[in-house]
Amino acid sequence: MADGTQGGAALGRVPVEITVAVGRAHPTVAELLALERDAVLPLDRGVDDLVELYAGDRLIARGRLQEIDGEPSGRLGVCLTEVVRADGTD
């Protein structure tokens, strides 16, 4: 591993958890306590708005939700529309 290639290949196989943020809600504590099954919590985004992808707390991309063809009904994926580079630009 002196040349670093084996270490780089091993690092490339480490799984990373990606979080997809579809929106935010800002309810009061009283509103949260009143929530029941089938309640709807309104978000600050619309159905056609972009979602954000995070690795940890770092924004890495934006995209649109879409149903995945050939998968069981209701499976979602994200079609990337923007990738945020390490320097924070698109």
C-alpha positions in Angstrom: 0.0 0.0 0.0 3.0 2.2 -0.3 1.8 3.8 -3.5 -1.7 4.5 -2.2 -3.6 2.7 -4.9 -4.9 -0.1 -2.8 -6.0 2.3 -0.1 -7.8 4.4 -2.6 -9.7 1.4 -4.0 -10.7 0.3 -0.5 -11.9 3.8 0.3 -14.0 3.8 -2.9 -16.0 0.8 -1.6 -17.0 2.4 1.7 -20.8 3.0 1.7 -22.1 6.5 2.3 -25.6 7.3 3.6 -27.3 9.9 1.5 -30.3 11.8 3.0 -32.9 13.3 0.6 -34.6 16.4 2.0 -38.0 17.0 0.4 -38.9 20.0 2.5 -39.2 21.4 6.0 -42.1 22.0 8.3 -42.2 24.5 11.2 -45.1 23.4 13.5 -45.5 24.7 17.0 -45.1 22.2 19.9 -48.9 22.3 20.4 -49.4 21.4 16.7 -46.9 18.5 17.0 -48.7 17.2 20.1 -52.0 17.3 18.3 -50.8 15.2 15.4 -52.7 11.9 14.9 -52.5 9.1 12.4 -53.3 10.3 8.8 -52.6 13.9 9.7 -50.9 15.9 7.0 -47.9 18.1 7.9 -47.5 20.8 5.3 -43.9 21.3 3.9 -42.4 24.5 2.6 -42.0 23.0 -0.9 -44.2 22.0 -3.7 -44.4 18.6 -5.5 -42.4 19.8 -8.5 -39.7 21.6 -6.5 -36.2 20.2 -6.4 -35.1 17.9 -3.5 -31.7 18.2 -1.9 -29.2 15.4 -1.3 -26.9 15.5 1.7 -23.9 13.3 2.7 -23.8 14.0 6.4 -24.6 17.7 6.7 -23.0 18.6 3.4 -25.2 19.4 0.4 -23.9 17.4 -2.6 -26.7 17.6 -5.2 -30.2 18.6 -6.1 -32.7 16.7 -8.2 -36.3 15.7 -8.9 -38.1 12.7 -7.4 -39.3 10.1 -9.8 -40.8 6.7 -9.7 -38.4 4.0 -10.7 -39.6 2.0 -13.8 -39.5 -1.7 -13.3 -39.4 -1.5 -9.5 -42.3 -2.4 -7.2 -45.0 0.2 -7.3 -44.1 3.4 -5.4 -40.3 3.0 -5.3 -38.7 6.4 -5.7 -35.4 7.6 -7.0 -33.8 11.0 -7.6 -32.9 12.3 -11.1 -29.9 14.6 -10.4 -30.2 18.1 -12.0 -27.3 19.7 -10.2 -24.2 18.4 -8.5 -22.5 20.6 -6.0 -18.7 20.5 -6.2 -16.5 20.4 -3.2 -15.9 24.2 -3.4 -19.7 24.7 -3.1 -20.5 25.6 -6.7 -22.8 23.9 -9.1 
